[in-house]
Amino acid sequence: MNTTDFNPIKTLLQIVLHLYYKIRLPLRSGSKWRAKQHTDLMWLLPIKTSIGLLRYGHKSMSQHRQDLFVLSQLNFKRNGFFVEFGATNGIALSNSHLLEHEFGWNGILAEPATYWHQALQKNRKCHIETDCVWRDSVSTLTFHEVDNPELSTIGEYGVADFHHDARKNKRVYEVRTISLEDMLVKFGAPRTIDFLSIDTEGSEFEILNSFNFDKYRFNVIICEHNFTPARELIFSLLTQHGYVRKFESLSDVDDWYVCVE
């Protein structure tokens, strides 16, 4: 180790932060907490940013600190605009709850699973879309609502990832669709949107591939992939439109992107 590069204050702060986040702020998995098994986001951020996140970490609803990542990339922005789907009940595993309740953000939540609708309306004050976000706005799709409703999805994607066994018991019904662009127009979203969070259990690429990236810009995108082949398709698509993937080693079933153009 080069002693000229050693900063004892920085090193001590890193140790304190690491212990704090390991003990006090473990990651969410479903409705339970679990410890992280690999490098933590807090190790990779500047010390000043990590310290700034300390007061909000215990209020994070995200599964893998996605909301804290967004804050770190946008300099703790207030009064921003988010778009998140699927939204579940607006609290459980939400990537936007902290932004709305602590930083005054507004935005759009989309959730087609009827299981969540009543709670979602109760828990959140932003715009809510109950049609299924899809590549177009003219389709009717078969939707599978499963025993673990967080894993509910469009029927054709129910066997595409490692959750397929958990989707064997299901309630089947039809849902209307709306494209991402039409949803943004419907609710008057700004042309530059601070944060897009996509978790649709398999249909993410279909949604993004039909989207007009020349019309809207997202400062940060978090997109679930569940390690399916669609992950690289999404990566190629977003890279072509000026997005860079960050912290790939710790984002787990998601990929985290920031716009650099």
N, C-alpha and C positions, 0 to 999 in steps of 0.2 A: 504493500500500500504506500502510495506517495504521501508523505506527511504534509506536504504543502497543500494537498487537496482536502485534508481532513478539517472539518468544521465541527467542533465538539457541540456547539449549541444546536446546529442543524441535526446532528446525529441524535442528540438527546431528545429533541422534539419528535423526530421520526419514531423513536422507540416508544415514547409516551403515546403518540397518536396510534401507533400500531396496537399497543396494549388496550387502549380505550376502545377502538373499533372492534377488536377481537372479543373483548369481554362484554362491553355494553351494547354494541350495535351489530350483532350477528345478522346474517342475511336471511331474508324471508324465503321460505319454500312452501307454497300453498299457504295455509293459515298458520304454519308453525315456523319457528326460527331454526336456523342451522348455521353451523360454523363454516367459514369459507376455507377451502382446501388449497388455494393457490394465492398468488400475489393479490394484495388488496389494492383497490383504486387509490386509497390514501397514500400508499407508498410512492405512487407515480405522479402525484400532483405536487405543485410547489407548496412549500410549508405554509405560506400565507393563505393559500386557498384551502388547504386541509384544516387549518385553524378556523377559518370562516365557516366551514361546514359543520364544525363540532356542535354548534347550537341547534342545528336542524336535523342531524343524523337520526336522533331517536324519533323524529316525526316522519321519517321516510316510510312510505308504504311500498316502495318498489321491491322487487325480488332480489335484484343484484345491484342496488344503489344507482339505478338508471337516472332517477330524478336528481341525485347529487352530481352525477356526471353532467347532466344538462346545466345545472347551476354553475358548475366549474367552468364549462365552456363558454357560457354567456355572461360571465362576470357578475353572477348573482342578480341578474336582470329582474326588475319589477315591471308589472303590468304588461307582460308578454302575452303571446297567443299560442295555444297548443291545439293539436288535433290528435286524438287517441282512439284507437279501436283495436280489438274489442275491449270494452271498458268494464266489464263485469258489473259489480254494484257501485263502482266509482270510488271504492276504498281499497278493497282487497287487491293487493299487487298492483295498485294504480301507479303509473308513472307521472301522473299530472296532479294528483291530490295535493301534494306538498306545494306545488307551484301555485295552484289556485288559492289555497287556504293561508299560506304564509307569505306569498309574494304578489298577490293581487292579480294573477293571470286570469284571462278568460279564454274560452275556446270551445271546441266541439268534441263531444264524446259520442261514439257510435257503438251500439251493441244490439245484435239481432236476436239473441237468446231471450225468450220471454221470461225465463226464470229470474232474470236480473232486473227487469224493467221497473217494477214498483220501487225497489230499493234504490236503483240508480236515480230515479226522479226525486226521491227523498234526500239522498245523500249529496247531490251536486246541484249547483245553481247555474251552470253553463248551458250552452246549447246541447240538446240530446237528439240523436238520430237513431231510430229503431229499425230502419231498413238495413239490409245487409250490404256493406260496402263491397263492390265487385268491379269488374272491368267495364260494365255498362249499367244503364239505368232502366233497362227494358226487360229484364229477365225475371223469372220466378225459379228459385232454386230449392232443392230438397235440403233441409237443415236437420242435423242430428244433435239434439240436446241430450247430453249423457249424464250419468250419475254424478260425476265430478264436473259440474257445469263450466268450470274454467277451461275444460278441454273440448267443449262443444264446437262444432265446425260444419262447414258445407259438406254434404254427404260424400262427395267424391274424394275428399281429403282425409277421411276418417281413418284410413289404413296406411297413410303415407309416411308416418314417423314412428318413433319408439313409444308413443302413447296409445297405439292402436288397441292393445289389450284392454286398456282402461275405458275404451269406447264401445265395448260389446253391448252393454245395456244402454238403451237410448230411447228417447221419444222423438218421433219423426214428424216434421211438419214443413209447410212451404213458407218461404220468405220472399218478399220483394227485394229488388236490388237497387242500389244507387251507386254511381261511379264516384270516385274520390273527387274529381273535378266538379261534378254536379253538386256534391255535398258542400264543397267550399263556396260555390256560388250561392247555393240556397241560404247559407247562414252569413253571407257577406264577409268571408274571411279576407284578411289583407293579402296582398300579393307576396309579401315576405312574411312567412310564418316561422316563428321561433323554433317550434319543436313538433315533429311528427313521430308518433309512436304507433307501430303496427304489430299487432299480435292476433292473427286470425286463424292460427292452427293449420297453416298450409297454403292459403290462397294469396299470400303476400306478393309473390312475383306477378301473378295475373293482374293484381290491382295496380302495381307500380308500372308494369310494362305498357299499360294502356293510358298512362297519365301523361299530360302535357307539361313537361318540366320547363318549357319555355315561358309558361304563363305564371307559374308559382315557384317560389324558392323557399327552401326549408333550411334554417341555420343548423339544426341538428336533426338527425333521423336515427331512431332506434327501431330495428326490424328483427323480429324473431325468425329463426331459420330451423331450429331443432335438428341441425346437422343433416338436413335432407339435401339432395342434389340442387334444389332451388337456391341454396345459399350462394353458390358461385354465379348463378344467373343474376341474382340480385346485386352481387358485388360488381359484376361487369356492367350492368345497367347503370348503377349509381356512379360508378367511376367515370363512365362516359359523360355524365352530367355534372361533373365537378365536385363529387363528394369523396372524401378520404375516410377509410376505415381506421378506427383508433382502438387501442387497448384490446386487440383481438385475443390476447392470451387470457383475459379475465372476464370477457363479456358473456361467456358460457353459451346458452342457447340463442342469444341475440348477437347482432352486430351493431356497433355504434359508429355513426358517420357524422362528419361535420362538413359543411360546405366551404370550399376554399376559393371559389370563383365569385 
